[in-house]
Amino acid sequence: MIYTITFSVFFLIVINFLLLKFSCNKTKINKKKNARSIVLETKVTSIPVSQELAPTGS
């Protein structure tokens, strides 16, 4: 009985590893690097803020 369970579990593990090894979900690795670099120019704009203080009432 224990040999049957052990053999069944071992067989399922072997099948699992075989399916993992020969699966069709292979991704392509792109080894070609882009020669030109992308430069983003950012412009900072500032809005002038008045320096007047609000009345506090005291």
C-alpha positions, 0 to 999 in steps of 0.5 A, a space after each residue: 500500500 505504501 509503495 503504491 502511494 509512493 510510486 504514484 506521488 513520484 510518478 506525478 512529480 516526474 510528469 510535472 517536471 517533464 511538463 515544466 521542462 517541455 512547456 510551450 510558454 517560452 519567452 524570447 529574450 531581446 538581447 539587442 540594445 537600443 543604440 540611441 538614448 532618449 532624452 526628455 527635456 523638462 521645463 519648470 515654470 513657477 507662478 509668482 506668489 504674493 507675500 501678503 499675509 492674511 489678517 489674523 484678528 489679533 
